[in-house]
Amino acid sequence: MKRQGKEGEFRSNLHRGGSASLVRMTPEERSTAVRAAGIMGLNVCGVDILRSNHGPVVMEVNSSPGLEGIEQATEKDVAELIIQFIEKNHKPNKTGTRGKG
């Protein structure tokens, strides 16, 4: 999903009047997002990427991303897809914190 700030606004947050549209990620963008999620130890997250002359640049990794914009842009129930992913991939008694958090 690509977010665009409203005229005169550098922030592209939807709640600040920004808009969202569907775009196709490049293989490099996908790889960058997956690596960023892995570095953070997250199976589900939102990765904010800027397209630059030097390739994709990670701006932020959100462990609890908002879904409204991505669901509107894709016309998919992303929350349901996340639940299905978790149900399919859960590992009982396995946490990234080894039970310490």
Steps between C-alpha positions, in 0.01 A plus 500: 500500500627847418404789725498857371470807720238760425608819323744698715545217755824300518341229717300236317299367794146415398355660812674824396326503164745285304382253239586135432529318171602152397848460348707196407810451714828429330687181600760722672229679700346169605839363605578818694166486685541132588857560624386795713223289655748219570752735661224622730392141573149559365290262293223758454575870469479803276818624333505858373736529203604800292598448140833673442765527229705253708221243536243448775564671834328376817350789694308312767395151608162490677436202727133599518415661166166655420308298243234740378705648215641171373158336517345786300780502242499121448129439564609202715430408860863523610410440865347164405806412291725575798288279726519217245879542478537485878274196530691318227848586626467501879744288698376408848738591783727694261539874552764737373553605861548145628210554738653813654268760354 
